[in-house]
Amino acid sequence: MTTDTQSHTATEPVDESAIGESTDMDPAAKRKAGKAALNELLKPVKGMLTLGRALAVVSSVIAIAPYIALTRIGELLLAAYRAGAPVDSAALRSNVTLLVAAFVTQLTVYFVALGVTHFADLRLVTHLRKQILQRVSSAPLAWFSESTSGSIRKAVQDDTKTLHTLIAHAPVETTAAIATPLVLVIYAFTIDWRLGLLSLATYPIYAYLQYMMMADMGEKTAEMDTKLGEVSATGVEFAEGIEVVKGFGRTGKAHSRYAEAAERFAEFYWDWCGPLLKGSSLSMAVISVPILLFVNLGGGALMIAAGWVSVPQVLTCSLIALVVPMVIEVLGMTAWAYQLAGNSALRIVEILTTEQLATSSADQSEDAAIWAHRRYTEPVGASFENVSYAYVSDGTRIEALKNVSLELPPESITALIGASGSGKSTLATMLARFRDPDAGRVLIDGKDIRQMSEAELYRSVAFVLQDAQLMRMSIRDNIALARPDASDEEIRAVADSANILADIEALPKGFDTVVGDDTDLSGGQKQRIAIARALLADTPLLILDEATASTDPDCEAEIQAALNRLVLGRTVLVIAHHAESVIGADQICVLSSGRVDAVGTVAEVSDNAYWQRLLRDSGEEGQNNG
């Protein structure tokens, strides 16, 4: 959590209105937003990039010297040949020295410029990754259920790498690509204005063809990025649900969304790039080496015959003409890199502008180590006071909770029931700050949880949800997440209480088994490890989502026994889906459309319509099972 809900980087705030959600933008708007995001992200290294460009200009100016030296050497050799006299060795030596010294100096300045921009790249990538990780670590826990791990990984790894070309190479290479030919062409004009024009003779044709092809390149690139995102998303969706799809024989229908997305991308890409390939081939032929040599040497030969220029001058200007195409290649690659970097910057900024959970600066300065080892000796209660919360879906504001008030007495079990979408999970997980209410307060032991430090909050509340999440680390470390200093004896004890000890010891590496690498655990095993983790955390408050809802009957009994040990002496808020799961609760809260429809004991809510329907469904299920 952070003390500043607005800060996302060390730079000025991003204009979120100019950026928006990239997935909802048309290509032109996405291109504009990408530029805004990119300009914002580059601010921390703007000075270093400017220095790199300045050094590239210096390198380009120095690049004239070798051509001057070559022209002079050619004139010396030609004059000596025509006169039948020895070459002026002193003049030749000085010009060769100038040639070598200028060439070495130019390369040195150029590589220093690249060194500056590469350091800028390292600095920015480090800065962005730190900011992303800091932002993600302070985001509401609910955000992670709404975002994929792939999008975070892409922002931290792929998108920051995409910026590399634009930062480490583009400032120097683009500047040099413009400045070097410019100064060389100017030098060609100083030799002879006719040779200067001849060195550029075919480029107007090339420029016109390129302009016609590149007119909408920015919008097309942004559209390509969006369509690639659709292909990736539908591919992941299909892959993650493949077991269910095959089990119900729906393979053809389920993969159709991916196939359709891939087909749309293929059609778009061919319609865009097909004509470009033809135009590119024609334009590149105009500035190919054979054409340039034919024009410059052929035209130069006519000028020599007319007595306007010398052979060394023609050769020098012909070499200058051959340098210009490399400029075009660099500019084209940089323009493409700029488009890709704009899309990457947009995704990075979206991560950097995620909602943050804020706490007071006073509580943030509290010694977290004290709370990490604190043990409650007295029962702790909690309460919700006039809590409201809304979220936006497809541009529509949906109220998930509306003025909900609920008291959780110390050492009581409160069950939340209600139809799907009634707000059960939203309300329950607010106690663990998965999200903060838009209005109202959530209190633990009379204290607003927004005034608690992160260490204090998670020393007070733990949760075991339906989808138990384990990290790619050893089982020992997974259990000890809340208490890394726990002894092996304590870890074994809670594993035994959670009915998972025998399963762990049966593994070849026991508690050292790395989840996801050494073994794949079943859903029931993951649930029991999560229960062991909650037992070790030993918090006075506990949030439970019906942990046995997706397990087989044999495993369900073991999980239920572990849960029975877990809830002893704690204040429990359970999200319930079946009547038999809440019969023993101290109070039942029925939610309907984000409001409290009824609250009280089983007897006190017996007339509630939803409770009666839940009882009927459970009875029918029991009869069917019987």
Secondary structure per residue as TSV (DSSP state, phi and psi in degrees):
chain	resnum	aa	ss	phi	psi
A	1	M	-	360.0	156.4
A	2	T	B	-129.5	158.8
A	3	T	S	-86.3	-8.3
A	4	D	-	-127.0	108.7
A	5	T	S	-75.9	-13.6
A	6	Q	S	-96.9	-28.4
A	7	S	-	-73.5	134.9
A	8	H	-	-130.3	-23.6
A	9	T	S	-144.8	177.6
A	10	A	S	-77.9	-2.8
A	11	T	S	-93.7	-175.9
A	12	E	-	-69.9	158.5
A	13	P	-	-60.8	143.9
A	14	V	-	-77.7	141.2
A	15	D	-	-77.1	91.7
A	16	E	H	-65.4	-30.1
A	17	S	H	-65.1	-28.3
A	18	A	H	-82.9	-14.7
A	19	I	H	-102.9	-59.7
A	20	G	-	67.8	-166.3
A	21	E	-	-88.8	118.2
A	22	S	G	-63.0	-31.0
A	23	T	G	-71.2	-18.4
A	24	D	G	-99.8	5.4
A	25	M	-	-95.7	148.7
A	26	D	-	-77.2	161.5
A	27	P	H	-55.7	-41.8
A	28	A	H	-64.3	-43.5
A	29	A	H	-66.9	-36.9
A	30	K	H	-66.1	-38.4
A	31	R	H	-63.5	-44.2
A	32	K	H	-63.8	-43.5
A	33	A	H	-65.7	-37.0
A	34	G	H	-62.1	-39.6
A	35	K	H	-63.0	-44.1
A	36	A	H	-61.9	-43.4
A	37	A	H	-64.8	-41.8
A	38	L	H	-65.2	-44.0
A	39	N	H	-60.6	-36.1
A	40	E	H	-68.9	-44.3
A	41	L	H	-67.3	-29.8
A	42	L	T	-81.5	-6.5
A	43	K	G	-56.5	-41.1
A	44	P	G	-62.6	-21.5
A	45	V	G	-118.9	18.0
A	46	K	H	-59.2	-42.8
A	47	G	H	-62.6	-42.5
A	48	M	H	-66.7	-37.2
A	49	L	H	-66.9	-38.3
A	50	T	H	-63.7	-41.2
A	51	L	H	-62.5	-41.7
A	52	G	H	-61.7	-41.6
A	53	R	H	-64.5	-41.9
A	54	A	H	-61.0	-43.3
A	55	L	H	-65.8	-33.2
A	56	A	H	-65.3	-37.1
A	57	V	H	-64.7	-43.5
A	58	V	H	-59.1	-44.1
A	59	S	H	-61.3	-38.4
A	60	S	H	-67.7	-39.5
A	61	V	H	-64.7	-41.4
A	62	I	H	-64.3	-25.2
A	63	A	T	-63.0	-17.3
A	64	I	H	-68.3	-35.5
A	65	A	H	-56.1	-45.4
A	66	P	H	-59.9	-35.9
A	67	Y	H	-70.0	-38.3
A	68	I	H	-60.9	-45.4
A	69	A	H	-62.7	-41.3
A	70	L	H	-63.0	-41.4
A	71	T	H	-62.4	-44.3
A	72	R	H	-64.5	-43.2
A	73	I	H	-61.2	-42.5
A	74	G	H	-62.3	-42.7
A	75	E	H	-63.4	-41.3
A	76	L	H	-62.1	-47.1
A	77	L	H	-66.0	-42.4
A	78	L	H	-65.5	-41.3
A	79	A	H	-64.5	-41.4
A	80	A	H	-64.8	-38.7
A	81	Y	H	-65.3	-44.9
A	82	R	H	-67.2	-35.2
A	83	A	H	-84.6	-12.7
A	84	G	T	65.0	27.2
A	85	A	-	-113.6	162.6
A	86	P	-	-63.3	153.2
A	87	V	-	-72.2	142.1
A	88	D	-	-68.6	97.7
A	89	S	H	-63.4	-36.2
A	90	A	H	-64.6	-46.4
A	91	A	H	-65.5	-40.4
A	92	L	H	-63.0	-43.4
A	93	R	H	-63.4	-43.2
A	94	S	H	-64.5	-38.7
A	95	N	H	-71.5	-37.4
A	96	V	H	-63.7	-42.1
A	97	T	H	-60.4	-43.9
A	98	L	H	-60.1	-43.0
A	99	L	H	-59.7	-51.0
A	100	V	H	-67.2	-45.8
A	101	A	H	-63.0	-42.3
A	102	A	H	-65.1	-42.3
A	103	F	H	-63.3	-46.5
A	104	V	H	-64.0	-42.9
A	105	T	H	-63.6	-42.6
A	106	Q	H	-60.5	-47.3
A	107	L	H	-62.1	-39.6
A	108	T	H	-62.8	-48.0
A	109	V	H	-62.8	-39.7
A	110	Y	H	-63.1	-45.0
A	111	F	H	-70.8	-30.5
A	112	V	H	-64.5	-41.1
A	113	A	H	-60.9	-44.7
A	114	L	H	-64.0	-36.1
A	115	G	H	-62.0	-41.4
A	116	V	H	-61.6	-46.4
A	117	T	H	-71.9	-30.5
A	118	H	H	-68.3	-38.3
A	119	F	H	-65.2	-36.3
A	120	A	H	-62.4	-40.3
A	121	D	H	-62.3	-46.6
A	122	L	H	-61.5	-41.6
A	123	R	H	-64.2	-44.3
A	124	L	H	-69.1	-43.5
A	125	V	H	-60.8	-44.1
A	126	T	H	-61.5	-44.4
A	127	H	H	-60.9	-47.2
A	128	L	H	-66.3	-42.4
A	129	R	H	-65.0	-38.2
A	130	K	H	-64.1	-43.3
A	131	Q	H	-65.4	-40.4
A	132	I	H	-63.8	-47.5
A	133	L	H	-64.9	-38.9
A	134	Q	H	-64.7	-42.2
A	135	R	H	-65.5	-44.8
A	136	V	H	-64.1	-39.5
A	137	S	H	-68.4	-18.9
A	138	S	T	-105.1	5.1
A	139	A	S	-78.3	154.3
A	140	P	-	-58.8	142.9
A	141	L	H	-61.3	-27.6
A	142	A	H	-65.0	-25.3
A	143	W	H	-61.5	-32.1
A	144	F	H	-73.4	-22.1
A	145	S	H	-81.7	-17.5
A	146	E	H	-97.5	-10.5
A	147	S	S	-121.4	147.5
A	148	T	-	-88.6	150.5
A	149	S	H	-63.2	-28.7
A	150	G	H	-62.5	-38.6
A	151	S	H	-67.2	-36.4
A	152	I	H	-69.3	-44.5
A	153	R	H	-61.1	-39.8
A	154	K	I	-63.6	-40.6
A	155	A	I	-67.4	-42.8
A	156	V	I	-71.7	-38.5
A	157	Q	I	-105.0	-66.3
A	158	D	I	-66.7	-49.3
A	159	D	I	-68.5	-35.7
A	160	T	H	-68.6	-32.4
A	161	K	H	-69.5	-34.0
A	162	T	H	-61.0	-29.7
A	163	L	H	-71.8	-13.1
A	164	H	H	-57.8	-50.7
A	165	T	I	-60.9	-41.4
A	166	L	I	-66.6	-31.6
A	167	I	I	-96.3	-49.2
A	168	A	I	-77.2	-28.2
A	169	H	I	-118.3	-46.3
A	170	A	H	-56.2	-45.9
A	171	P	H	-57.3	-44.0
A	172	V	H	-77.4	-49.6
A	173	E	H	-66.6	-39.6
A	174	T	H	-67.5	-44.0
A	175	T	H	-62.1	-45.8
A	176	A	H	-65.1	-36.0
A	177	A	H	-65.6	-27.6
A	178	I	H	-90.3	-46.3
A	179	A	H	-71.7	-42.6
A	180	T	H	-61.7	-52.6
A	181	P	H	-62.7	-35.1
A	182	L	H	-60.7	-49.6
A	183	V	H	-69.3	-33.4
A	184	L	H	-69.7	-40.5
A	185	V	H	-65.7	-39.6
A	186	I	H	-59.1	-42.3
A	187	Y	H	-63.5	-38.7
A	188	A	H	-60.9	-39.2
A	189	F	H	-67.4	-32.1
A	190	T	H	-70.1	-28.5
A	191	I	H	-68.5	-52.7
A	192	D	-	-166.1	127.1
A	193	W	H	-62.7	-29.2
A	194	R	H	-70.3	-38.3
A	195	L	H	-68.3	-35.3
A	196	G	H	-61.2	-44.2
A	197	L	H	-66.3	-37.9
A	198	L	H	-64.6	-36.6
A	199	S	H	-66.8	-18.7
A	200	L	T	-111.7	10.0
A	201	A	T	-58.2	-40.0
A	202	T	T	-90.8	-7.5
A	203	Y	H	-74.1	-31.7
A	204	P	H	-57.7	-38.1
A	205	I	H	-64.8	-45.6
A	206	Y	H	-60.7	-45.6
A	207	A	H	-61.3	-39.5
A	208	Y	H	-65.9	-45.4
A	209	L	H	-62.5	-41.8
A	210	Q	H	-66.3	-38.8
A	211	Y	H	-61.4	-41.7
A	212	M	H	-64.5	-35.9
A	213	M	H	-80.4	-32.1
A	214	M	H	-97.3	7.7
A	215	A	T	-56.1	-42.3
A	216	D	T	-116.2	30.0
A	217	M	H	-60.2	-41.5
A	218	G	H	-61.2	-48.0
A	219	E	H	-65.8	-39.8
A	220	K	H	-64.9	-38.7
A	221	T	H	-65.7	-42.1
A	222	A	H	-63.5	-40.7
A	223	E	H	-65.1	-39.3
A	224	M	H	-61.3	-42.7
A	225	D	H	-61.3	-41.2
A	226	T	H	-64.7	-45.1
A	227	K	H	-68.4	-35.6
A	228	L	H	-63.4	-38.3
A	229	G	H	-61.9	-38.1
A	230	E	H	-64.7	-42.6
A	231	V	H	-61.5	-45.8
A	232	S	H	-63.1	-45.1
A	233	A	H	-64.2	-45.4
A	234	T	H	-69.4	-31.1
A	235	G	H	-65.8	-45.2
A	236	V	H	-64.0	-41.8
A	237	E	H	-58.9	-44.9
A	238	F	H	-66.7	-43.6
A	239	A	H	-64.9	-40.7
A	240	E	H	-69.1	-27.4
A	241	G	T	-104.2	19.0
A	242	I	H	-63.6	-35.0
A	243	E	H	-65.8	-44.6
A	244	V	H	-66.4	-41.6
A	245	V	H	-58.9	-48.6
A	246	K	H	-67.6	-37.0
A	247	G	H	-62.1	-29.9
A	248	F	T	-108.5	11.4
A	249	G	T	63.7	34.4
A	250	R	-	-112.1	27.2
A	251	T	H	-57.2	-49.3
A	252	G	H	-58.7	-45.7
A	253	K	H	-70.3	-40.0
A	254	A	H	-68.3	-35.9
A	255	H	T	-87.1	-2.7
A	256	S	H	-64.9	-34.6
A	257	R	H	-64.0	-41.4
A	258	Y	H	-65.3	-45.6
A	259	A	H	-61.9	-41.0
A	260	E	H	-65.8	-40.9
A	261	A	H	-64.1	-42.0
A	262	A	H	-65.7	-38.9
A	263	E	H	-67.3	-40.4
A	264	R	H	-61.8	-40.7
A	265	F	H	-66.1	-43.2
A	266	A	H	-61.9	-43.4
A	267	E	H	-64.1	-44.6
A	268	F	H	-60.5	-45.6
A	269	Y	H	-66.6	-41.1
A	270	W	H	-69.5	-42.3
A	271	D	H	-60.6	-32.2
A	272	W	H	-81.7	-49.5
A	273	C	H	-86.9	-22.7
A	274	G	H	-55.2	-56.9
A	275	P	H	-63.5	-31.6
A	276	L	H	-64.3	-36.0
A	277	L	H	-62.8	-41.7
A	278	K	H	-67.4	-46.5
A	279	G	H	-65.0	-36.7
A	280	S	H	-66.2	-41.1
A	281	S	H	-61.7	-42.9
A	282	L	H	-66.4	-44.5
A	283	S	H	-66.9	-38.9
A	284	M	H	-69.2	-30.1
A	285	A	H	-64.3	-33.2
A	286	V	H	-64.2	-30.9
A	287	I	T	-113.7	23.2
A	288	S	S	-70.6	159.6
A	289	V	H	-58.3	-46.4
A	290	P	H	-58.1	-42.9
A	291	I	H	-65.8	-45.0
A	292	L	H	-63.0	-43.1
A	293	L	H	-65.8	-39.9
A	294	F	H	-61.0	-45.8
A	295	V	H	-68.6	-48.3
A	296	N	H	-75.0	-43.9
A	297	L	H	-73.7	-38.9
A	298	G	H	-64.6	-48.8
A	299	G	H	-66.0	-38.3
A	300	G	H	-63.8	-37.3
A	301	A	H	-62.3	-40.2
A	302	L	H	-64.0	-38.4
A	303	M	H	-68.9	-36.3
A	304	I	H	-63.9	-43.6
A	305	A	H	-62.3	-32.2
A	306	A	T	-80.8	-7.6
A	307	G	T	79.8	17.7
A	308	W	S	-83.2	-35.6
A	309	V	S	-137.4	169.6
A	310	S	-	-103.2	167.2
A	311	V	H	-61.1	-47.3
A	312	P	H	-58.4	-35.9
A	313	Q	H	-66.1	-42.1
A	314	V	H	-64.2	-44.2
A	315	L	H	-63.5	-41.6
A	316	T	H	-63.6	-45.7
A	317	C	H	-69.2	-30.3
A	318	S	H	-66.7	-40.3
A	319	L	H	-62.9	-39.5
A	320	I	H	-62.3	-41.0
A	321	A	H	-61.2	-33.4
A	322	L	H	-74.7	-16.9
A	323	V	H	-77.5	-32.7
A	324	V	H	-60.8	-39.0
A	325	P	H	-58.2	-33.3
A	326	M	H	-62.1	-31.7
A	327	V	H	-61.7	-45.8
A	328	I	H	-62.4	-41.2
A	329	E	H	-61.8	-44.8
A	330	V	H	-63.7	-43.9
A	331	L	H	-63.8	-38.9
A	332	G	H	-64.8	-45.7
A	333	M	H	-65.1	-37.4
A	334	T	H	-67.7	-39.8
A	335	A	H	-61.2	-41.2
A	336	W	H	-65.4	-44.3
A	337	A	H	-61.9	-35.8
A	338	Y	H	-64.7	-40.4
A	339	Q	H	-65.2	-46.0
A	340	L	H	-63.0	-41.0
A	341	A	H	-65.7	-34.4
A	342	G	H	-63.0	-41.6
A	343	N	H	-65.8	-40.7
A	344	S	H	-65.2	-42.7
A	345	A	H	-60.8	-37.1
A	346	L	H	-62.6	-43.0
A	347	R	H	-68.4	-37.7
A	348	I	H	-63.9	-43.6
A	349	V	H	-64.9	-35.1
A	350	E	H	-62.0	-37.6
A	351	I	H	-67.6	-41.4
A	352	L	H	-73.7	-10.1
A	353	T	T	-112.5	20.5
A	354	T	S	-68.6	155.9
A	355	E	-	-60.0	144.1
A	356	Q	-	-120.4	149.1
A	357	L	-	-91.8	124.7
A	358	A	B	-106.9	144.8
A	359	T	-	-131.3	163.7
A	360	S	-	-70.0	150.0
A	361	S	H	-64.0	-30.9
A	362	A	H	-63.8	-44.1
A	363	D	H	-71.8	-29.5
A	364	Q	H	-66.9	-28.4
A	365	S	T	-81.8	-5.3
A	366	E	S	-64.1	146.0
A	367	D	-	-69.2	110.4
A	368	A	H	-66.1	-28.3
A	369	A	H	-61.5	-32.8
A	370	I	H	-63.5	-45.8
A	371	W	H	-72.2	-29.6
A	372	A	H	-63.3	-26.7
A	373	H	T	-111.0	2.4
A	374	R	-	-72.3	142.5
A	375	R	-	-124.4	131.7
A	376	Y	-	-78.3	135.9
A	377	T	-	-105.6	-15.8
A	378	E	S	-117.8	148.5
A	379	P	-	-59.0	149.5
A	380	V	-	-125.7	134.5
A	381	G	-	-107.8	175.1
A	382	A	E	-147.9	165.2
A	383	S	E	-156.9	153.6
A	384	F	E	-113.4	127.2
A	385	E	E	-117.3	106.9
A	386	N	E	48.7	50.6
A	387	V	E	-82.5	131.5
A	388	S	E	-131.8	146.4
A	389	Y	E	-154.7	139.1
A	390	A	E	-137.9	152.8
A	391	Y	E	-133.3	163.8
A	392	V	E	-108.9	128.8
A	393	S	E	-131.8	120.4
A	394	D	T	53.6	39.1
A	395	G	T	81.6	-0.5
A	396	T	E	-107.6	132.3
A	397	R	E	-83.5	123.5
A	398	I	E	-117.7	124.2
A	399	E	E	-84.9	112.1
A	400	A	E	-84.8	-35.2
A	401	L	E	-135.9	141.5
A	402	K	E	-134.6	104.0
A	403	N	E	50.7	52.3
A	404	V	E	-87.1	127.3
A	405	S	E	-124.3	132.4
A	406	L	E	-154.9	134.6
A	407	E	E	-104.8	133.6
A	408	L	E	-113.9	94.9
A	409	P	-	-62.7	151.8
A	410	P	T	-56.0	138.7
A	411	E	T	58.6	30.9
A	412	S	-	-110.7	160.6
A	413	I	E	-114.2	118.6
A	414	T	E	-113.2	126.8
A	415	A	E	-104.4	130.7
A	416	L	E	-99.9	123.2
A	417	I	E	-129.0	161.0
A	418	G	E	157.9	163.8
A	419	A	S	-65.5	163.6
A	420	S	T	-58.8	131.4
A	421	G	T	86.5	7.1
A	422	S	S	-79.4	-14.0
A	423	G	S	107.9	12.1
A	424	K	H	-60.5	-55.6
A	425	S	H	-66.0	-37.7
A	426	T	H	-60.2	-46.0
A	427	L	H	-68.4	-47.3
A	428	A	H	-63.1	-46.0
A	429	T	H	-74.3	-12.9
A	430	M	H	-62.1	-28.2
A	431	L	T	-64.0	-26.5
A	432	A	T	-102.3	12.0
A	433	R	T	59.9	40.9
A	434	F	S	-62.4	-28.6
A	435	R	S	-157.5	160.7
A	436	D	-	-103.4	147.4
A	437	P	-	-69.3	150.6
A	438	D	S	-71.8	-31.1
A	439	A	E	-146.3	154.8
A	440	G	E	89.7	-175.7
A	441	R	E	-137.1	151.6
A	442	V	E	-116.3	124.0
A	443	L	E	-116.6	141.8
A	444	I	E	-122.2	119.5
A	445	D	T	54.1	37.4
A	446	G	T	81.9	2.3
A	447	K	E	-112.9	130.5
A	448	D	E	-60.2	126.2
A	449	I	G	-66.4	-18.2
A	450	R	G	-71.8	-15.0
A	451	Q	G	-96.7	5.3
A	452	M	S	-95.0	145.8
A	453	S	-	-72.7	163.2
A	454	E	H	-59.6	-42.0
A	455	A	H	-63.4	-41.6
A	456	E	H	-66.0	-43.0
A	457	L	H	-61.6	-49.9
A	458	Y	H	-84.1	2.4
A	459	R	T	-89.6	-11.0
A	460	S	T	-102.3	-29.9
A	461	V	E	-136.2	140.5
A	462	A	E	-130.5	166.4
A	463	F	E	-147.1	147.8
A	464	V	E	-129.9	110.7
A	465	L	-	-105.0	171.6
A	466	Q	S	-58.8	-44.4
A	467	D	S	-96.8	89.7
A	468	A	-	-67.3	128.6
A	469	Q	-	-105.0	125.3
A	470	L	-	-117.8	146.1
A	471	M	-	-85.0	158.9
A	472	R	S	-79.4	75.0
A	473	M	S	-151.8	179.8
A	474	S	B	-65.6	156.9
A	475	I	H	-61.1	-37.0
A	476	R	H	-57.8	-47.7
A	477	D	H	-69.7	-32.1
A	478	N	H	-64.1	-42.5
A	479	I	H	-68.3	-35.7
A	480	A	T	-92.4	18.7
A	481	L	S	-56.1	-44.0
A	482	A	S	-77.9	-22.5
A	483	R	-	-137.5	79.0
A	484	P	T	-59.9	-21.1
A	485	D	T	-89.2	5.1
A	486	A	-	-63.6	143.3
A	487	S	-	-77.7	162.9
A	488	D	H	-61.3	-34.9
A	489	E	H	-64.1	-42.2
A	490	E	H	-66.1	-39.6
A	491	I	H	-66.3	-41.9
A	492	R	H	-64.4	-38.3
A	493	A	H	-63.9	-45.8
A	494	V	H	-71.4	-32.2
A	495	A	H	-64.1	-37.9
A	496	D	H	-66.3	-43.8
A	497	S	H	-64.8	-28.5
A	498	A	T	-89.3	6.7
A	499	N	T	60.4	34.4
A	500	I	-	-121.4	-4.3
A	501	L	H	-61.5	-45.0
A	502	A	H	-62.9	-40.2
A	503	D	H	-63.6	-40.7
A	504	I	H	-67.2	-45.6
A	505	E	H	-67.2	-21.3
A	506	A	T	-76.1	-14.7
A	507	L	S	-77.3	147.3
A	508	P	T	-55.7	-38.3
A	509	K	T	-101.3	2.9
A	510	G	G	57.7	-131.1
A	511	F	G	-68.3	-14.3
A	512	D	G	-86.7	0.1
A	513	T	-	-63.5	128.3
A	514	V	B	-89.6	120.6
A	515	V	B	-65.8	128.9
A	516	G	T	93.1	-22.0
A	517	D	T	-107.8	-55.8
A	518	D	T	-84.1	-25.3
A	519	T	B	-160.4	158.1
A	520	D	-	-113.9	117.8
A	521	L	-	-86.6	152.9
A	522	S	-	-75.0	166.7
A	523	G	H	-60.2	-40.4
A	524	G	H	-66.6	-38.0
A	525	Q	H	-66.5	-40.4
A	526	K	H	-61.8	-40.8
A	527	Q	H	-61.8	-42.2
A	528	R	H	-70.9	-32.3
A	529	I	H	-67.0	-38.3
A	530	A	H	-64.4	-37.3
A	531	I	H	-66.4	-42.3
A	532	A	H	-59.8	-39.7
A	533	R	H	-62.0	-43.4
A	534	A	H	-67.2	-37.0
A	535	L	H	-62.6	-41.7
A	536	L	H	-68.8	-36.0
A	537	A	H	-62.4	-34.7
A	538	D	T	54.6	49.3
A	539	T	-	-87.7	153.8
A	540	P	S	-77.2	-19.4
A	541	L	E	-115.1	143.3
A	542	L	E	-140.5	132.8
A	543	I	E	-109.2	126.7
A	544	L	E	-124.0	130.0
A	545	D	E	-101.7	139.6
A	546	E	-	-47.5	96.0
A	547	A	T	-71.3	-14.6
A	548	T	T	-99.8	7.0
A	549	A	T	-64.7	-30.9
A	550	S	T	-115.6	27.1
A	551	T	S	-118.9	163.2
A	552	D	-	-77.4	161.8
A	553	P	H	-56.9	-40.6
A	554	D	H	-63.9	-45.7
A	555	C	H	-68.9	-34.3
A	556	E	H	-58.3	-40.2
A	557	A	H	-64.1	-41.9
A	558	E	H	-66.8	-41.0
A	559	I	H	-65.2	-42.3
A	560	Q	H	-63.6	-37.9
A	561	A	H	-65.3	-40.4
A	562	A	H	-65.4	-38.6
A	563	L	H	-65.8	-37.5
A	564	N	H	-60.0	-37.5
A	565	R	H	-71.3	-35.9
A	566	L	H	-67.0	-38.3
A	567	V	H	-80.6	-12.0
A	568	L	T	-59.1	126.4
A	569	G	T	74.8	10.0
A	570	R	S	-117.0	159.8
A	571	T	E	-89.5	119.5
A	572	V	E	-119.1	134.3
A	573	L	E	-118.1	113.6
A	574	V	E	-115.7	134.1
A	575	I	E	-89.2	115.1
A	576	A	-	-112.2	147.3
A	577	H	S	-123.2	-10.4
A	578	H	S	-133.3	145.7
A	579	A	G	-63.0	-38.8
A	580	E	G	-65.8	-18.2
A	581	S	G	-78.8	-16.2
A	582	V	T	-123.2	6.8
A	583	I	T	-57.4	-36.5
A	584	G	T	-87.9	5.0
A	585	A	-	-69.4	148.8
A	586	D	S	-70.4	-34.7
A	587	Q	E	-149.4	152.3
A	588	I	E	-120.2	133.0
A	589	C	E	-115.6	119.6
A	590	V	E	-98.6	120.1
A	591	L	E	-103.5	142.3
A	592	S	E	-143.2	117.5
A	593	S	T	52.8	39.7
A	594	G	T	82.2	6.8
A	595	R	E	-121.4	156.6
A	596	V	E	-78.7	115.2
A	597	D	E	-89.0	-32.9
A	598	A	E	-162.9	151.0
A	599	V	E	-150.8	139.5
A	600	G	E	154.2	-168.0
A	601	T	-	-73.5	175.2
A	602	V	T	-56.2	-42.0
A	603	A	T	-66.7	-37.3
A	604	E	T	-73.9	-22.8
A	605	V	T	-105.8	11.7
A	606	S	T	-62.5	-25.2
A	607	D	T	-87.6	-4.9
A	608	N	-	-68.5	133.9
A	609	A	H	-62.1	-42.3
A	610	Y	H	-68.3	-39.3
A	611	W	H	-63.0	-40.7
A	612	Q	H	-65.0	-40.2
A	613	R	H	-65.7	-38.1
A	614	L	H	-64.1	-40.0
A	615	L	H	-63.4	-43.8
A	616	R	H	-62.7	-44.2
A	617	D	H	-62.1	-41.1
A	618	S	H	-66.7	-38.1
A	619	G	H	-65.6	-43.7
A	620	E	H	-64.4	-38.6
A	621	E	H	-64.3	-39.6
A	622	G	H	-64.8	-39.3
A	623	Q	H	-64.9	-41.4
A	624	N	H	-64.0	-41.4
A	625	N	H	-65.4	-34.8
A	626	G	-	-71.9	360.0
